[in-house]
Amino acid sequence: MLFCHGYANTGGVFLKKMCACAAVSLVLTFSGTVFGAVSEGQFSVSPMIGGYTYDGGQHLSTAPVYSLRGGYSFTDHIGVEAGLDYSITSSKLVTDKDVSIFKYGVEGLYHFMPDKKLVPFVAAGLGGYNMSGPSALVSRKTMGFIDYGGGVKYFLYDRLALRADVRHVVANASAFEYTLGVTIPFGGTKGEARPAPTFASVKAALAKKRQEQVEAPQPIPQEKPRQPAAAAPEESKAREPSPSEQLARMKEQFTKEELDRITTFKTEWEKGEEARLAAEKSAREQERLNQATTRNELSREEGRMDAAPAVKQTKGKSATAGAAKKSALKKWHKTVDRKKRLLPPPL
């Protein structure tokens, strides 16, 4: 009995020591850096847990899902992940009947702001899954799928980050998958652990910096260029023109501007006057030609009408015809007189 009690005490002390060593190891592991990011050539392992909700057509209940993913980053932004998911769900139609799902696939990831602590990303991929259960619930054992979605990683340290994901799985048993977990990255160009600063290293860095400041050449002070001495108030006043000179300059400038304006106006007026006189002369010439043409036509018409009665009398026309001609001749003379009155007076 005493032996068992001593062994129990010894085992308890040993367990406490093991726990303390594990805690110290974790602190030393994650205390090297305080800021992390996704980097080129980096590997990662992500254990996660979450839920699996079906679209509704399968009549399957929402169930927990357990996921394990391993990834590799080709660049700071682009990476790839392979994943394994396992879930057990039950039917909504048949009681006491479970369906187990084993899903496997690969995804491509694109990280935004990979140098920050909070790194959002989008993902898309494909794969397959095996379903096992009653034949009444499972028509096909193996099926393929495609999925897409996104997530976010929050880096607590260079070697530890929290992670949240959402995926839409498009397949015969389509569903929404949402998980939470952690990402443990290792390797990469920027993921190498940096040793924590010690008192000796800080002291050596300060001494080196002080030595560099002592050895650095001191800048040679340069002489400032001399500014020209300001002119005496009397000299500046002598250089300024007096009010009378300023007034004379203003008058001269005003007179010159006014003379240019008057000259320009006179030139334009003379050009306009010449054009107006030419137009009036052309109009008078045209009016004279029109009047001469009208008089010539009237004279020829009077000559024809005066000769008409004499020709008719020689032919022995009757008195009635002569009276009619006289009446017509009288009417014609009235028409000619009216036209003459309408003509403008000769210039």
C-alpha positions as CSV (number, residue, x, y, z in Angstrom):
1,M,0.0,0.0,0.0
2,L,2.8,2.4,0.8
3,F,4.5,1.4,-2.4
4,C,1.5,2.2,-4.4
5,H,1.0,5.5,-2.7
6,G,4.7,6.4,-3.3
7,Y,4.4,5.4,-6.9
8,A,1.3,7.5,-7.3
9,N,3.1,10.5,-5.9
10,T,6.1,9.9,-8.1
11,G,3.8,9.6,-11.2
12,G,2.0,12.8,-10.3
13,V,5.3,14.7,-10.0
14,F,6.5,13.2,-13.3
15,L,3.3,14.2,-15.1
16,K,3.6,17.8,-13.7
17,K,7.1,18.0,-14.9
18,M,6.1,16.8,-18.4
19,C,3.3,19.4,-18.6
20,A,5.7,22.1,-17.5
21,C,8.2,21.1,-20.1
22,A,5.5,21.0,-22.8
23,A,4.3,24.5,-21.8
24,V,7.8,25.9,-21.9
25,S,8.4,24.3,-25.3
26,L,5.2,25.9,-26.7
27,V,6.2,29.3,-25.3
28,L,9.7,29.0,-26.8
29,T,8.3,27.8,-30.1
30,F,5.9,30.7,-30.6
31,S,7.8,33.5,-28.8
32,G,10.4,33.8,-31.5
33,T,8.2,36.2,-33.6
34,V,5.1,38.2,-33.0
35,F,4.0,38.8,-36.6
36,G,3.3,36.2,-39.4
37,A,2.3,36.0,-43.0
38,V,1.8,33.7,-46.0
39,S,5.1,33.4,-47.9
40,E,6.5,31.6,-50.9
41,G,7.6,28.0,-50.4
42,Q,5.6,27.7,-47.1
43,F,4.0,24.4,-46.0
44,S,1.0,24.3,-43.7
45,V,-1.2,21.9,-41.7
46,S,-4.7,22.9,-40.7
47,P,-6.9,20.7,-38.4
48,M,-10.4,22.0,-38.3
49,I,-13.9,21.2,-37.1
50,G,-17.3,22.6,-38.2
51,G,-20.7,21.8,-39.7
52,Y,-22.1,20.3,-42.8
53,T,-25.6,21.5,-43.9
54,Y,-27.3,19.9,-46.9
55,D,-29.4,21.8,-49.4
56,G,-32.6,19.9,-48.5
57,G,-33.3,17.6,-51.4
58,Q,-31.3,14.7,-49.7
59,H,-33.4,14.8,-46.6
60,L,-30.2,14.6,-44.5
61,S,-29.7,16.4,-41.2
62,T,-27.0,19.0,-40.4
63,A,-24.0,17.1,-38.9
64,P,-20.5,17.9,-37.5
65,V,-17.6,17.6,-39.9
66,Y,-13.9,16.9,-39.0
67,S,-11.3,18.2,-41.5
68,L,-7.6,18.0,-42.0
69,R,-5.8,19.9,-44.7
70,G,-2.3,20.3,-45.9
71,G,-1.1,23.1,-48.1
72,Y,1.8,24.6,-50.0
73,S,2.3,28.2,-51.2
74,F,3.9,28.6,-54.7
75,T,4.0,32.4,-54.3
76,D,3.0,34.8,-51.6
77,H,-0.5,34.9,-53.1
78,I,-1.1,31.5,-54.8
79,G,-1.2,28.2,-53.0
80,V,-2.8,24.7,-53.1
81,E,-4.4,22.5,-50.4
82,A,-5.4,18.9,-50.2
83,G,-8.1,18.0,-47.7
84,L,-9.8,15.1,-46.0
85,D,-13.3,15.5,-44.4
86,Y,-15.3,13.0,-42.4
87,S,-18.9,13.4,-41.3
88,I,-21.8,11.2,-40.0
89,T,-25.4,12.4,-40.5
90,S,-28.8,11.0,-40.1
91,S,-31.9,10.8,-42.3
92,K,-34.9,12.9,-41.8
93,L,-37.2,10.3,-43.3
94,V,-35.9,7.1,-41.8
95,T,-35.2,7.0,-38.0
96,D,-32.1,5.3,-36.6
97,K,-30.4,5.3,-40.0
98,D,-27.0,7.0,-40.3
99,V,-25.0,8.0,-43.4
100,S,-21.3,8.4,-43.1
101,I,-19.4,10.6,-45.7
102,F,-15.7,10.6,-46.4
103,K,-14.7,13.5,-48.7
104,Y,-11.3,14.1,-50.3
105,G,-10.2,16.8,-52.8
106,V,-7.7,19.5,-53.8
107,E,-8.2,23.3,-53.9
108,G,-6.4,26.3,-55.3
109,L,-6.1,29.3,-52.9
110,Y,-5.5,33.0,-53.7
111,H,-4.4,35.1,-50.6
112,F,-5.1,38.8,-50.4
113,M,-2.7,41.0,-48.3
114,P,-0.3,38.0,-47.6
115,D,2.1,40.2,-45.5
116,K,-0.6,41.3,-43.0
117,K,-1.8,39.6,-39.8
118,L,-5.3,39.2,-41.2
119,V,-5.1,37.4,-44.6
120,P,-8.4,36.8,-46.4
121,F,-8.5,34.3,-49.3
122,V,-10.7,32.7,-51.9
123,A,-10.7,29.0,-52.9
124,A,-12.0,26.7,-55.5
125,G,-11.4,23.0,-56.2
126,L,-12.7,19.5,-57.0
127,G,-12.7,16.0,-55.6
128,G,-14.8,13.1,-54.7
129,Y,-16.6,11.5,-51.7
130,N,-17.7,8.1,-50.5
131,M,-21.1,7.6,-48.8
132,S,-22.0,4.5,-46.8
133,G,-25.4,3.8,-45.4
134,P,-28.7,2.0,-46.1
135,S,-29.4,1.4,-49.8
136,A,-32.7,3.2,-49.4
137,L,-30.8,6.4,-48.5
138,V,-27.6,6.0,-50.6
139,S,-28.1,5.5,-54.3
140,R,-24.5,5.9,-55.3
141,K,-21.5,5.1,-53.2
142,T,-18.9,7.2,-54.9
143,M,-19.5,10.6,-56.5
144,G,-17.5,13.6,-57.6
145,F,-18.0,17.3,-56.6
146,I,-16.7,20.8,-57.2
147,D,-16.6,23.4,-54.5
148,Y,-15.9,27.1,-54.1
149,G,-15.8,29.6,-51.2
150,G,-13.4,31.6,-49.1
151,G,-12.0,32.2,-45.7
152,V,-9.7,34.2,-43.5
153,K,-6.5,33.5,-41.6
154,Y,-5.4,35.5,-38.5
155,F,-1.8,35.1,-37.6
156,L,-1.1,35.1,-33.9
157,Y,2.6,34.2,-34.5
158,D,4.7,33.3,-37.5
159,R,4.0,29.6,-36.7
160,L,0.3,29.8,-35.6
161,A,-2.8,31.3,-37.1
162,L,-6.5,31.0,-36.5
163,R,-8.6,30.1,-39.5
164,A,-12.3,30.2,-40.6
165,D,-13.6,28.7,-43.9
166,V,-16.9,28.5,-45.8
167,R,-17.5,26.3,-48.9
168,H,-20.4,25.5,-51.2
169,V,-20.1,21.9,-52.3
170,V,-21.9,21.3,-55.7
171,A,-22.7,17.6,-56.2
172,N,-25.5,15.1,-56.0
173,A,-25.5,15.7,-52.3
174,S,-24.8,19.5,-52.4
175,A,-24.2,21.1,-49.1
176,F,-22.6,24.1,-47.3
177,E,-19.5,23.4,-45.2
178,Y,-18.3,25.8,-42.5
179,T,-15.3,25.2,-40.3
180,L,-13.0,26.7,-37.7
181,G,-9.5,25.7,-36.8
182,V,-5.9,26.6,-36.7
183,T,-3.1,26.7,-39.4
184,I,0.4,25.7,-38.5
185,P,2.8,27.0,-41.2
186,F,6.5,26.1,-41.5
187,G,9.2,26.8,-43.9
188,G,9.0,29.5,-46.6
189,T,11.2,32.5,-47.4
190,K,9.7,34.7,-44.7
191,G,8.5,32.1,-42.2
192,E,11.9,31.2,-40.7
193,A,12.0,31.7,-37.0
194,R,14.0,34.6,-35.7
195,P,15.7,34.3,-32.3
196,A,14.3,36.4,-29.5
197,P,16.5,39.4,-28.7
198,T,18.7,39.0,-25.6
199,F,20.4,41.5,-23.4
200,A,23.8,40.7,-24.8
201,S,22.6,41.0,-28.4
202,V,20.9,44.4,-27.7
203,K,24.0,45.7,-25.9
204,A,26.2,44.6,-28.9
205,A,23.9,46.3,-31.4
206,L,23.9,49.6,-29.4
207,A,27.7,49.5,-29.2
208,K,28.0,48.9,-32.9
209,K,25.7,51.7,-33.7
210,R,27.6,54.1,-31.4
211,Q,30.9,53.1,-33.0
212,E,29.5,53.8,-36.5
213,Q,28.4,57.2,-35.4
214,V,31.9,58.0,-34.0
215,E,33.7,56.8,-37.2
216,A,31.3,58.5,-39.5
217,P,32.8,61.7,-41.0
218,Q,31.4,64.9,-39.6
219,P,29.8,67.2,-42.2
220,I,31.7,70.3,-43.0
221,P,29.6,73.4,-42.2
222,Q,29.0,75.5,-45.2
223,E,29.1,79.2,-45.2
224,K,25.8,80.8,-45.9
225,P,25.8,83.1,-49.0
226,R,25.9,86.7,-48.1
227,Q,22.7,88.6,-48.8
228,P,23.1,91.9,-50.5
229,A,22.7,94.9,-48.2
230,A,19.3,96.5,-48.4
231,A,19.2,99.8,-50.1
232,A,18.9,102.8,-47.8
233,P,15.4,104.3,-47.6
234,E,16.6,107.5,-49.2
235,E,18.0,105.7,-52.2
236,S,14.8,103.7,-52.7
237,K,12.7,106.8,-52.5
238,A,15.0,108.5,-55.1
239,R,14.5,105.6,-57.5
240,E,10.7,105.8,-57.3
241,P,9.0,108.2,-59.8
242,S,7.2,111.2,-58.4
243,P,3.4,111.5,-58.6
244,S,3.7,114.0,-61.5
245,E,5.9,111.6,-63.5
246,Q,3.5,108.8,-62.9
247,L,0.6,111.0,-64.0
248,A,2.5,112.0,-67.2
249,R,3.2,108.4,-68.0
250,M,-0.4,107.5,-67.5
251,K,-1.6,110.3,-69.8
252,E,0.9,109.3,-72.4
253,Q,-0.2,105.7,-72.3
254,F,-3.9,106.8,-72.4
255,T,-3.3,109.1,-75.3
256,K,-1.5,106.4,-77.3
257,E,-4.3,103.9,-76.7
258,E,-7.0,106.4,-77.6
259,L,-5.1,107.4,-80.8
260,D,-4.8,103.7,-81.9
261,R,-8.5,103.3,-81.2
262,I,-9.5,106.3,-83.3
263,T,-7.2,105.3,-86.1
264,T,-8.7,101.8,-86.2
265,F,-12.3,103.2,-86.2
266,K,-11.5,105.7,-89.0
267,T,-10.0,103.1,-91.2
268,E,-13.0,100.8,-90.8
269,W,-15.4,103.7,-91.4
270,E,-13.6,104.7,-94.6
271,K,-13.7,101.1,-95.9
272,G,-17.5,100.9,-95.1
273,E,-18.2,104.3,-96.7
274,E,-16.4,103.3,-99.9
275,A,-18.4,100.2,-100.2
276,R,-21.6,102.0,-99.6
277,L,-20.9,104.6,-102.3
278,A,-20.0,101.9,-104.8
279,A,-23.3,100.1,-104.0
280,E,-25.3,103.3,-104.5
281,K,-23.5,104.1,-107.8
282,S,-24.2,100.6,-109.1
283,A,-27.9,101.0,-108.1
284,R,-28.3,104.3,-110.0
285,E,-26.7,102.9,-113.1
286,Q,-29.0,100.0,-113.1
287,E,-32.0,102.3,-112.6
288,R,-31.0,104.4,-115.6
289,L,-30.7,101.3,-117.8
290,N,-34.2,100.2,-116.7
291,Q,-35.8,103.6,-117.5
292,A,-34.1,103.8,-120.9
293,T,-35.4,100.3,-121.8
294,T,-38.9,101.1,-120.7
295,R,-39.0,104.4,-122.8
296,N,-37.8,102.6,-125.9
297,E,-40.5,100.0,-125.6
298,L,-43.2,102.7,-125.2
299,S,-41.9,104.6,-128.2
300,R,-42.0,101.5,-130.4
301,E,-45.5,100.7,-129.2
302,E,-46.8,104.3,-130.0
303,G,-45.3,104.1,-133.5
304,R,-47.1,100.8,-134.2
305,M,-50.4,102.1,-132.9
306,D,-50.2,105.4,-134.9
307,A,-49.5,103.5,-138.2
308,A,-52.3,101.0,-137.7
309,P,-55.3,103.5,-138.6
310,A,-53.6,104.6,-141.8
311,V,-53.1,101.1,-143.0
312,K,-56.6,100.1,-142.3
313,Q,-58.1,103.2,-144.1
314,T,-56.2,102.4,-147.3
315,K,-57.7,99.0,-147.3
316,G,-61.2,100.5,-147.2
317,K,-62.4,99.5,-143.8
318,S,-65.9,100.4,-142.7
319,A,-66.7,103.4,-140.5
320,T,-67.7,101.0,-137.7
321,A,-64.3,99.4,-137.7
322,G,-62.6,102.8,-137.7
323,A,-64.6,103.9,-134.6
324,A,-63.7,100.7,-132.8
325,K,-60.0,101.3,-133.6
326,K,-60.2,104.8,-132.3
327,S,-61.7,103.6,-129.1
328,A,-59.0,101.0,-128.7
329,L,-56.4,103.7,-129.5
330,K,-57.8,106.0,-126.9
331,K,-57.7,103.2,-124.3
332,W,-54.1,102.5,-125.3
333,H,-53.1,106.1,-124.8
334,K,-54.6,106.1,-121.4
335,T,-52.6,103.0,-120.5
336,V,-49.4,104.6,-121.7
337,D,-50.0,107.8,-119.7
338,R,-50.6,105.8,-116.6
339,K,-47.4,103.9,-117.1
340,K,-45.5,107.2,-117.6
341,R,-46.8,108.6,-114.4
342,L,-45.6,105.5,-112.5
343,L,-42.0,105.9,-113.9
344,P,-39.6,107.7,-111.5
345,P,-38.3,111.1,-112.7
346,P,-35.0,111.0,-114.6
347,L,-31.8,111.5,-112.5
